[in-house]
Structures are given as C-alpha cells and as structure tokens.
C-alpha cells in the first residue's frame, strides 16, 4: 500500500534552505523580470508546497486552474517575505535598488 510520510517543518531543510536559498533565487529572478510561473515553475512549486507545511507565505499561493493569477510579483507581495533573505525582504524592488544594496559597505 501507500506509505504516507509526515514532514517535520522544524528541520534545517525547512528552516534554512527555503527562506535563505530558494526564496533568494526566486526574489532575484523576479527583480530581473523573469516570469516565475513560466521560467521557474518547479522552484515555485517546491516553495509553495513546503510553505504550506510550515504555515508561512514566502511566495503567493498558486491561483486555481483557469483563474486570473493573483499576483505578478509572487515574492514581493507575499505575506512573510520579510522572514527570508530574498532582496525584497530588504526593501529592494528594482535592479537599481539591488545595485545600491550590493554597494553598501557593512563595515563603513
């Protein structure tokens, strides 16, 4: 028969890799103008699936089939994006903002 495995959302894969890995990739891609639904569907799927188990919203949930997409900015508009290391968590909304952010001297 089918074996059901209940994930443990308190493991490092959930607590680190999603917010400080996958969300960073998605945030950068969104800033650079990629259509995340078209260009990164697997990454979006993984984050959406895992965030559901975690009780978080790091990216906007998928819209129902045939429905109008809920957001053109699935990372920027997410409720819990501030808990990630995506550029949007630091107020970066454009490529110009990203350039300025990367020029910051943390020791300056």
ABEGO torsion letter per residue (X at the ends): XBBBBBBBAABAAAAAAAAABAAAAAAAAAAAGBBAAAAAAAAAAAAAAAAAAAGBBABBBBBBBGBBBABABAAAABAAAAABABAAAAGBABAAAAAAAAABBAAX
